[in-house]
Amino acid sequence: MKKIIFTSIILLASCTAYAQEKWAIVLHGGAGSAPDNMTKEQIALYETELLKSLEIGKQMLKDASSALDAVQAVVVSLENNPMFNAGKGAVTNSENIHELDAAIMDGSNLKAGAVAGVRDVKNPIKAARLVMDSTVHVLLISDGASAFAKQMGLEIVENSYFTVDKKVKQHSDKGTVGCVALDVHGNLAAATSTGGMHGKKWGRVGDVPIIGAGTYANNNTVAVSGTGHGELWIRRVVAYDISALMEYKGLSLEEAANEVIFNKISPMCGSGGGIIAVDKNGNISLVFNTSLMYRAWAKSNGEQGAAVLKK
Ligand code: ASP
């Protein structure tokens, strides 16, 4: 009898401690200030669009696809959606030209690929993935990145393809997109794509394609995708800092994300933005210091949601 009770206690203890999710996925469509006139209908429309993209990644993870393929597929769908500042719908620079940045990272081997300042690649995240998979490099820029994408058979478009009617994206000035995931194999991945900051200088590169700033994934810690004032994300090495706080200081994901966004980013001038993240146990974090971040999430335990405004 004693033995049975002892075994049951051990089993119960290990079940309680074992909060490991089989898979988890989070996406964002940018952060910023909520416009005063934002209606319930507009919020509902964004939530519907975010959930559509989430569903793509969720189904892939359920079918045992890799986190890497899932985050890429989600970001492709958001790039193709004119409501966000990535791919079609991207903002323009000071010369009225769309220049796009994107990055992807595989937490299982720390491989990463990125492109910056591309003007004619329909889906920059696909080019970033090919940089990772098919070259010995991490980051290709501008014409070199475009020539490579063309050579690899990616779809090339006119710069005007990215322009959409202002009304379609009236609330998406800060609508960079990103996705992070944990797959059933225990691997983490992150992907981010953006048109950058509206009116940016010609040739400006933001945080998104800078590994460790706007995008980072490491199976030992966390996968992170950021959105916000890119220069600060670069200076604070935001995504890597969250990982480092977890790795070296033993902070939980929530503690690390709050520390970086509220104690390191918030005090800096012009510091609005946020991050989405998933750790190796499937804990998720959606932290932002703005009044709005387009976001959606799902976990293997059935938890799922989408939101726009701060709760
Ligand atoms: N982080 C992006 C950039 O600075 C912009 C954004 O997320 O809104 O390029």
Boltz pocket constraint, residues with backbone or C-beta under 6 A from the ligand:
constraints:
  - pocket:
      binder: B
      contacts: [[A, 30], [A, 31], [A, 173], [A, 174], [A, 175], [A, 176], [A, 194], [A, 195], [A, 196], [A, 197], [A, 205], [A, 206], [A, 207], [A, 208], [A, 214], [A, 226], [A, 227], [A, 228], [A, 229], [A, 230], [A, 231], [A, 233]]
      max_distance: 6.0
